[in-house]
Amino acid sequence: MKITNWAILFVCIFIPFFLIMDFRTSDLESVSELNHQYTIALRTAAQDAGVILSMNEMQEYETEYRSIKFFKVNKELAIDTFFMTLYLNFGVERDPIGQGALAAYVPAIVVLDYDGYYLYTMTEYTATNGETIYKHMWRPKKPYAFADSAGNSINFTLDDYVHAYDDTTRKWVQGFRYDLQDQTHIPLLNDGASFETLRKSIIVKSIQDDLAYFINKHNEYATRNGIHYSFKLPEIAEEDWVNSINDIGIMAFIQGIPVGDQYYNSYAFGGGRLMKKVVINGGIDDNTGMKYYYQSDCAYSYRVEEKFDSKKDAAAEGYYPRECVR
């Protein structure tokens, strides 16, 4: 066979193969890009919602407990913010039909409050005209609760503060664990290490069990709406769970969005801790006329001329650093 014939045969056999591989590579790149875009959209929505969680309507809620972790979560505004950001990043902010389609891929959202958690899931109810309606709705708040074999019960929080029932005295007590140590007949309150281990375990397991149930329950709604995907709680590392319960926050799940021949399946966590911003004072020593910058909580009697967001900004305006005196 002539060399030209071999060349033609080679082209006939391998060119289609190369074309298929090229198309496949292009599809994989598109899938990867879409996965990345969806992940950014989901994380941004969760982070925005997490920030909103700690925006209280009534400041007196903050003094109910003596804990820096306590906030009265604004779950309604947080969930509105989550979906608003999500719709914006998916390009359906002005498309009610597209918003409804996207929301169908959100099987569950959980909001972690200081002393319990809320689930926002698809709920079935019957309208006044007899029609069956499916809609995302809040489930009642569930406490981080535990009961031992002796009849004692403890409602945990995101730190050491507890509401506990002492079955021996038949009385409720509340306070930080170390303040209640040796003051009750509840053994767990006397062992700091065991208390902390069980506290985290109870919180994580309670949330896991409810999420697994309601995400699986979402399959009934999805099937009726033509979504051919099996919703289930994804595998989440134990370390991620423990980190997620350090402060109030929101955890959102998106599953089943078709991406090429695959499905997008992810979750994101948005924390709601308020970080107090440190203000830098720019003050003048009236005795010497020298200009100094220092943190606003430092005990100096200098005449404050300016306030800055950073030490760098203060130094740029000719102020010299002073160590903090408290």
Stockholm file with secondary structure:
# STOCKHOLM 1.0

chainA/1-326         MKITNWAILFVCIFIPFFLIMDFRTSDLESVSELNHQYTIALRTAAQDAGVILSMNEMQEYETEYRSIKFFKVNKELAIDTFFMTLYLNFGVERDPIGQGALAAYVPAIVVLDYDGYYLYTMTEYTATNGETIYKHMWRPKKPYAFADSAGNSINFTLDDYVHAYDDTTRKWVQGFRYDLQDQTHIPLLNDGASFETLRKSIIVKSIQDDLAYFINKHNEYATRNGIHYSFKLPEIAEEDWVNSINDIGIMAFIQGIPVGDQYYNSYAFGGGRLMKKVVINGGIDDNTGMKYYYQSDCAYSYRVEEKFDSKKDAAAEGYYPRECVR
#=GR chainA/1-326 SS CCHHHHHHHHHHHHHHHHHHHHHHHHHHHHHHHHHHHHHHHHHHHHHHHHHHHTCCSCGGGGGSSSCTTCCCCCHHHHHHHHHHHHHHHTTCTTCHHHHHHHHTTCCEEEEECSSEEEEEEEEEEECTTSCEEEEEEECCCEEEEEECTTSCEEEECSSSEEEEEETTTTEEEEEEHHHHTTSSSCGGGGCHHHHHHHHHHHHHHHHHHHHHHHHHHHHHHHHHTTCCCCCCCCCCCHHHHHHHTSSSEEEEEEEEEEETTEEEEEEEEEECCCCCCCCEEEEECTTTCCEEEEETTSCCCCEEEEEESSHHHHHHTTCEECCCCC
#=GC SS_cons         CCHHHHHHHHHHHHHHHHHHHHHHHHHHHHHHHHHHHHHHHHHHHHHHHHHHHTCCSCGGGGGSSSCTTCCCCCHHHHHHHHHHHHHHHTTCTTCHHHHHHHHTTCCEEEEECSSEEEEEEEEEEECTTSCEEEEEEECCCEEEEEECTTSCEEEECSSSEEEEEETTTTEEEEEEHHHHTTSSSCGGGGCHHHHHHHHHHHHHHHHHHHHHHHHHHHHHHHHHTTCCCCCCCCCCCHHHHHHHTSSSEEEEEEEEEEETTEEEEEEEEEECCCCCCCCEEEEECTTTCCEEEEETTSCCCCEEEEEESSHHHHHHTTCEECCCCC
//
